[in-house]
Amino acid sequence: MHTRCPVCELLYDREPGYFMGSLYISYGISCVVLLLGLWIAHLIFPETDLGWLILGLGILYLPFVPLVTRYARVLWIYFDRWAWPGRPGASD
């Protein structure tokens, strides 16, 4: 990721551990996607063991982890700027 926004010069990594909150967002997105996928897979393959379905979905989801992580960081920045907006004229 860039250190600052190329448009508004917002500092992305404002303090050590700033993106810890994005882990909760990433976890939530992953849970929703995987549970929805598990439900659909169980409807399509009702006789297949649940453990195999979970393993298969986990393997299929692995390539999407970097994308989900990046979007979770973006959502965390949006939430942070909404919840704690910077003072006008203050450098972040």
Phi and psi in radians as a Rosetta constraint file:
Dihedral C 1 N 2 CA 2 C 2 CIRCULARHARMONIC -1.226 0.35
Dihedral N 2 CA 2 C 2 N 3 CIRCULARHARMONIC 2.729 0.35
Dihedral C 2 N 3 CA 3 C 3 CIRCULARHARMONIC -1.320 0.35
Dihedral N 3 CA 3 C 3 N 4 CIRCULARHARMONIC -0.679 0.35
Dihedral C 3 N 4 CA 4 C 4 CIRCULARHARMONIC -2.282 0.35
Dihedral N 4 CA 4 C 4 N 5 CIRCULARHARMONIC 2.749 0.35
Dihedral C 4 N 5 CA 5 C 5 CIRCULARHARMONIC -1.199 0.35
Dihedral N 5 CA 5 C 5 N 6 CIRCULARHARMONIC 2.294 0.35
Dihedral C 5 N 6 CA 6 C 6 CIRCULARHARMONIC -1.210 0.35
Dihedral N 6 CA 6 C 6 N 7 CIRCULARHARMONIC -0.307 0.35
Dihedral C 6 N 7 CA 7 C 7 CIRCULARHARMONIC -1.641 0.35
Dihedral N 7 CA 7 C 7 N 8 CIRCULARHARMONIC -0.929 0.35
Dihedral C 7 N 8 CA 8 C 8 CIRCULARHARMONIC -1.900 0.35
Dihedral N 8 CA 8 C 8 N 9 CIRCULARHARMONIC -0.004 0.35
Dihedral C 8 N 9 CA 9 C 9 CIRCULARHARMONIC 1.117 0.35
Dihedral N 9 CA 9 C 9 N 10 CIRCULARHARMONIC 0.425 0.35
Dihedral C 9 N 10 CA 10 C 10 CIRCULARHARMONIC -1.199 0.35
Dihedral N 10 CA 10 C 10 N 11 CIRCULARHARMONIC 2.263 0.35
Dihedral C 10 N 11 CA 11 C 11 CIRCULARHARMONIC -1.315 0.35
Dihedral N 11 CA 11 C 11 N 12 CIRCULARHARMONIC 2.074 0.35
Dihedral C 11 N 12 CA 12 C 12 CIRCULARHARMONIC -1.291 0.35
Dihedral N 12 CA 12 C 12 N 13 CIRCULARHARMONIC -0.883 0.35
Dihedral C 12 N 13 CA 13 C 13 CIRCULARHARMONIC -1.639 0.35
Dihedral N 13 CA 13 C 13 N 14 CIRCULARHARMONIC 1.470 0.35
Dihedral C 13 N 14 CA 14 C 14 CIRCULARHARMONIC -1.320 0.35
Dihedral N 14 CA 14 C 14 N 15 CIRCULARHARMONIC -0.462 0.35
Dihedral C 14 N 15 CA 15 C 15 CIRCULARHARMONIC -2.760 0.35
Dihedral N 15 CA 15 C 15 N 16 CIRCULARHARMONIC 2.795 0.35
Dihedral C 15 N 16 CA 16 C 16 CIRCULARHARMONIC -1.051 0.35
Dihedral N 16 CA 16 C 16 N 17 CIRCULARHARMONIC 2.322 0.35
Dihedral C 16 N 17 CA 17 C 17 CIRCULARHARMONIC 1.403 0.35
Dihedral N 17 CA 17 C 17 N 18 CIRCULARHARMONIC 0.255 0.35
Dihedral C 17 N 18 CA 18 C 18 CIRCULARHARMONIC -1.038 0.35
Dihedral N 18 CA 18 C 18 N 19 CIRCULARHARMONIC -0.651 0.35
Dihedral C 18 N 19 CA 19 C 19 CIRCULARHARMONIC -1.587 0.35
Dihedral N 19 CA 19 C 19 N 20 CIRCULARHARMONIC 0.284 0.35
Dihedral C 19 N 20 CA 20 C 20 CIRCULARHARMONIC -1.097 0.35
Dihedral N 20 CA 20 C 20 N 21 CIRCULARHARMONIC -0.594 0.35
Dihedral C 20 N 21 CA 21 C 21 CIRCULARHARMONIC -1.138 0.35
Dihedral N 21 CA 21 C 21 N 22 CIRCULARHARMONIC -0.496 0.35
Dihedral C 21 N 22 CA 22 C 22 CIRCULARHARMONIC -1.206 0.35
Dihedral N 22 CA 22 C 22 N 23 CIRCULARHARMONIC -0.356 0.35
Dihedral C 22 N 23 CA 23 C 23 CIRCULARHARMONIC -1.131 0.35
Dihedral N 23 CA 23 C 23 N 24 CIRCULARHARMONIC -0.636 0.35
Dihedral C 23 N 24 CA 24 C 24 CIRCULARHARMONIC -1.165 0.35
Dihedral N 24 CA 24 C 24 N 25 CIRCULARHARMONIC -0.687 0.35
Dihedral C 24 N 25 CA 25 C 25 CIRCULARHARMONIC -1.153 0.35
Dihedral N 25 CA 25 C 25 N 26 CIRCULARHARMONIC -0.776 0.35
Dihedral C 25 N 26 CA 26 C 26 CIRCULARHARMONIC -1.078 0.35
Dihedral N 26 CA 26 C 26 N 27 CIRCULARHARMONIC -0.724 0.35
Dihedral C 26 N 27 CA 27 C 27 CIRCULARHARMONIC -1.107 0.35
Dihedral N 27 CA 27 C 27 N 28 CIRCULARHARMONIC -0.744 0.35
Dihedral C 27 N 28 CA 28 C 28 CIRCULARHARMONIC -1.112 0.35
Dihedral N 28 CA 28 C 28 N 29 CIRCULARHARMONIC -0.770 0.35
Dihedral C 28 N 29 CA 29 C 29 CIRCULARHARMONIC -1.089 0.35
Dihedral N 29 CA 29 C 29 N 30 CIRCULARHARMONIC -0.777 0.35
Dihedral C 29 N 30 CA 30 C 30 CIRCULARHARMONIC -1.108 0.35
Dihedral N 30 CA 30 C 30 N 31 CIRCULARHARMONIC -0.725 0.35
Dihedral C 30 N 31 CA 31 C 31 CIRCULARHARMONIC -1.083 0.35
Dihedral N 31 CA 31 C 31 N 32 CIRCULARHARMONIC -0.785 0.35
Dihedral C 31 N 32 CA 32 C 32 CIRCULARHARMONIC -1.109 0.35
Dihedral N 32 CA 32 C 32 N 33 CIRCULARHARMONIC -0.808 0.35
Dihedral C 32 N 33 CA 33 C 33 CIRCULARHARMONIC -1.128 0.35
Dihedral N 33 CA 33 C 33 N 34 CIRCULARHARMONIC -0.805 0.35
Dihedral C 33 N 34 CA 34 C 34 CIRCULARHARMONIC -1.214 0.35
Dihedral N 34 CA 34 C 34 N 35 CIRCULARHARMONIC -0.679 0.35
Dihedral C 34 N 35 CA 35 C 35 CIRCULARHARMONIC -1.189 0.35
Dihedral N 35 CA 35 C 35 N 36 CIRCULARHARMONIC -0.673 0.35
Dihedral C 35 N 36 CA 36 C 36 CIRCULARHARMONIC -1.127 0.35
Dihedral N 36 CA 36 C 36 N 37 CIRCULARHARMONIC -0.750 0.35
Dihedral C 36 N 37 CA 37 C 37 CIRCULARHARMONIC -1.107 0.35
Dihedral N 37 CA 37 C 37 N 38 CIRCULARHARMONIC -0.667 0.35
Dihedral C 37 N 38 CA 38 C 38 CIRCULARHARMONIC -1.153 0.35
Dihedral N 38 CA 38 C 38 N 39 CIRCULARHARMONIC -0.703 0.35
Dihedral C 38 N 39 CA 39 C 39 CIRCULARHARMONIC -1.110 0.35
Dihedral N 39 CA 39 C 39 N 40 CIRCULARHARMONIC -0.791 0.35
Dihedral C 39 N 40 CA 40 C 40 CIRCULARHARMONIC -1.135 0.35
Dihedral N 40 CA 40 C 40 N 41 CIRCULARHARMONIC -0.751 0.35
Dihedral C 40 N 41 CA 41 C 41 CIRCULARHARMONIC -1.114 0.35
Dihedral N 41 CA 41 C 41 N 42 CIRCULARHARMONIC -0.636 0.35
Dihedral C 41 N 42 CA 42 C 42 CIRCULARHARMONIC -1.204 0.35
Dihedral N 42 CA 42 C 42 N 43 CIRCULARHARMONIC -0.586 0.35
Dihedral C 42 N 43 CA 43 C 43 CIRCULARHARMONIC -1.210 0.35
Dihedral N 43 CA 43 C 43 N 44 CIRCULARHARMONIC -0.631 0.35
Dihedral C 43 N 44 CA 44 C 44 CIRCULARHARMONIC -1.364 0.35
Dihedral N 44 CA 44 C 44 N 45 CIRCULARHARMONIC -0.728 0.35
Dihedral C 44 N 45 CA 45 C 45 CIRCULARHARMONIC -2.104 0.35
Dihedral N 45 CA 45 C 45 N 46 CIRCULARHARMONIC 1.270 0.35
Dihedral C 45 N 46 CA 46 C 46 CIRCULARHARMONIC -1.185 0.35
Dihedral N 46 CA 46 C 46 N 47 CIRCULARHARMONIC -0.413 0.35
Dihedral C 46 N 47 CA 47 C 47 CIRCULARHARMONIC -1.554 0.35
Dihedral N 47 CA 47 C 47 N 48 CIRCULARHARMONIC -0.150 0.35
Dihedral C 47 N 48 CA 48 C 48 CIRCULARHARMONIC -1.346 0.35
Dihedral N 48 CA 48 C 48 N 49 CIRCULARHARMONIC 2.480 0.35
Dihedral C 48 N 49 CA 49 C 49 CIRCULARHARMONIC -1.072 0.35
Dihedral N 49 CA 49 C 49 N 50 CIRCULARHARMONIC 2.440 0.35
Dihedral C 49 N 50 CA 50 C 50 CIRCULARHARMONIC -1.060 0.35
Dihedral N 50 CA 50 C 50 N 51 CIRCULARHARMONIC -0.637 0.35
Dihedral C 50 N 51 CA 51 C 51 CIRCULARHARMONIC -1.085 0.35
Dihedral N 51 CA 51 C 51 N 52 CIRCULARHARMONIC -0.692 0.35
Dihedral C 51 N 52 CA 52 C 52 CIRCULARHARMONIC -1.204 0.35
Dihedral N 52 CA 52 C 52 N 53 CIRCULARHARMONIC -0.658 0.35
Dihedral C 52 N 53 CA 53 C 53 CIRCULARHARMONIC -1.110 0.35
Dihedral N 53 CA 53 C 53 N 54 CIRCULARHARMONIC -0.758 0.35
Dihedral C 53 N 54 CA 54 C 54 CIRCULARHARMONIC -1.117 0.35
Dihedral N 54 CA 54 C 54 N 55 CIRCULARHARMONIC -0.755 0.35
Dihedral C 54 N 55 CA 55 C 55 CIRCULARHARMONIC -1.079 0.35
Dihedral N 55 CA 55 C 55 N 56 CIRCULARHARMONIC -0.796 0.35
Dihedral C 55 N 56 CA 56 C 56 CIRCULARHARMONIC -1.104 0.35
Dihedral N 56 CA 56 C 56 N 57 CIRCULARHARMONIC -0.764 0.35
Dihedral C 56 N 57 CA 57 C 57 CIRCULARHARMONIC -1.154 0.35
Dihedral N 57 CA 57 C 57 N 58 CIRCULARHARMONIC -0.653 0.35
Dihedral C 57 N 58 CA 58 C 58 CIRCULARHARMONIC -1.090 0.35
Dihedral N 58 CA 58 C 58 N 59 CIRCULARHARMONIC -0.732 0.35
Dihedral C 58 N 59 CA 59 C 59 CIRCULARHARMONIC -1.176 0.35
Dihedral N 59 CA 59 C 59 N 60 CIRCULARHARMONIC -0.710 0.35
Dihedral C 59 N 60 CA 60 C 60 CIRCULARHARMONIC -1.186 0.35
Dihedral N 60 CA 60 C 60 N 61 CIRCULARHARMONIC -0.474 0.35
Dihedral C 60 N 61 CA 61 C 61 CIRCULARHARMONIC -1.439 0.35
Dihedral N 61 CA 61 C 61 N 62 CIRCULARHARMONIC -0.397 0.35
Dihedral C 61 N 62 CA 62 C 62 CIRCULARHARMONIC -0.910 0.35
Dihedral N 62 CA 62 C 62 N 63 CIRCULARHARMONIC -0.745 0.35
Dihedral C 62 N 63 CA 63 C 63 CIRCULARHARMONIC -1.135 0.35
Dihedral N 63 CA 63 C 63 N 64 CIRCULARHARMONIC -0.339 0.35
Dihedral C 63 N 64 CA 64 C 64 CIRCULARHARMONIC -1.569 0.35
Dihedral N 64 CA 64 C 64 N 65 CIRCULARHARMONIC -0.113 0.35
Dihedral C 64 N 65 CA 65 C 65 CIRCULARHARMONIC -1.049 0.35
Dihedral N 65 CA 65 C 65 N 66 CIRCULARHARMONIC -0.804 0.35
Dihedral C 65 N 66 CA 66 C 66 CIRCULARHARMONIC -1.076 0.35
Dihedral N 66 CA 66 C 66 N 67 CIRCULARHARMONIC -0.645 0.35
Dihedral C 66 N 67 CA 67 C 67 CIRCULARHARMONIC -1.158 0.35
Dihedral N 67 CA 67 C 67 N 68 CIRCULARHARMONIC -0.771 0.35
Dihedral C 67 N 68 CA 68 C 68 CIRCULARHARMONIC -1.125 0.35
Dihedral N 68 CA 68 C 68 N 69 CIRCULARHARMONIC -0.698 0.35
Dihedral C 68 N 69 CA 69 C 69 CIRCULARHARMONIC -1.084 0.35
Dihedral N 69 CA 69 C 69 N 70 CIRCULARHARMONIC -0.768 0.35
Dihedral C 69 N 70 CA 70 C 70 CIRCULARHARMONIC -1.124 0.35
Dihedral N 70 CA 70 C 70 N 71 CIRCULARHARMONIC -0.790 0.35
Dihedral C 70 N 71 CA 71 C 71 CIRCULARHARMONIC -1.212 0.35
Dihedral N 71 CA 71 C 71 N 72 CIRCULARHARMONIC -0.532 0.35
Dihedral C 71 N 72 CA 72 C 72 CIRCULARHARMONIC -1.146 0.35
Dihedral N 72 CA 72 C 72 N 73 CIRCULARHARMONIC -0.654 0.35
Dihedral C 72 N 73 CA 73 C 73 CIRCULARHARMONIC -1.136 0.35
Dihedral N 73 CA 73 C 73 N 74 CIRCULARHARMONIC -0.709 0.35
Dihedral C 73 N 74 CA 74 C 74 CIRCULARHARMONIC -1.110 0.35
Dihedral N 74 CA 74 C 74 N 75 CIRCULARHARMONIC -0.780 0.35
Dihedral C 74 N 75 CA 75 C 75 CIRCULARHARMONIC -1.105 0.35
Dihedral N 75 CA 75 C 75 N 76 CIRCULARHARMONIC -0.635 0.35
Dihedral C 75 N 76 CA 76 C 76 CIRCULARHARMONIC -1.144 0.35
Dihedral N 76 CA 76 C 76 N 77 CIRCULARHARMONIC -0.701 0.35
Dihedral C 76 N 77 CA 77 C 77 CIRCULARHARMONIC -1.113 0.35
Dihedral N 77 CA 77 C 77 N 78 CIRCULARHARMONIC -0.765 0.35
Dihedral C 77 N 78 CA 78 C 78 CIRCULARHARMONIC -1.054 0.35
Dihedral N 78 CA 78 C 78 N 79 CIRCULARHARMONIC -0.773 0.35
Dihedral C 78 N 79 CA 79 C 79 CIRCULARHARMONIC -1.117 0.35
Dihedral N 79 CA 79 C 79 N 80 CIRCULARHARMONIC -0.739 0.35
Dihedral C 79 N 80 CA 80 C 80 CIRCULARHARMONIC -1.103 0.35
Dihedral N 80 CA 80 C 80 N 81 CIRCULARHARMONIC -0.759 0.35
Dihedral C 80 N 81 CA 81 C 81 CIRCULARHARMONIC -1.221 0.35
Dihedral N 81 CA 81 C 81 N 82 CIRCULARHARMONIC -0.494 0.35
Dihedral C 81 N 82 CA 82 C 82 CIRCULARHARMONIC -1.318 0.35
Dihedral N 82 CA 82 C 82 N 83 CIRCULARHARMONIC -0.785 0.35
Dihedral C 82 N 83 CA 83 C 83 CIRCULARHARMONIC -1.331 0.35
Dihedral N 83 CA 83 C 83 N 84 CIRCULARHARMONIC -0.650 0.35
Dihedral C 83 N 84 CA 84 C 84 CIRCULARHARMONIC -2.298 0.35
Dihedral N 84 CA 84 C 84 N 85 CIRCULARHARMONIC 1.313 0.35
Dihedral C 84 N 85 CA 85 C 85 CIRCULARHARMONIC -1.169 0.35
Dihedral N 85 CA 85 C 85 N 86 CIRCULARHARMONIC 2.581 0.35
Dihedral C 85 N 86 CA 86 C 86 CIRCULARHARMONIC -1.295 0.35
Dihedral N 86 CA 86 C 86 N 87 CIRCULARHARMONIC 2.708 0.35
Dihedral C 86 N 87 CA 87 C 87 CIRCULARHARMONIC -1.229 0.35
Dihedral N 87 CA 87 C 87 N 88 CIRCULARHARMONIC 2.513 0.35
Dihedral C 87 N 88 CA 88 C 88 CIRCULARHARMONIC -1.078 0.35
Dihedral N 88 CA 88 C 88 N 89 CIRCULARHARMONIC 2.313 0.35
Dihedral C 88 N 89 CA 89 C 89 CIRCULARHARMONIC 1.468 0.35
Dihedral N 89 CA 89 C 89 N 90 CIRCULARHARMONIC -0.132 0.35
Dihedral C 89 N 90 CA 90 C 90 CIRCULARHARMONIC -1.485 0.35
Dihedral N 90 CA 90 C 90 N 91 CIRCULARHARMONIC 2.450 0.35
Dihedral C 90 N 91 CA 91 C 91 CIRCULARHARMONIC -1.512 0.35
Dihedral N 91 CA 91 C 91 N 92 CIRCULARHARMONIC 2.266 0.35
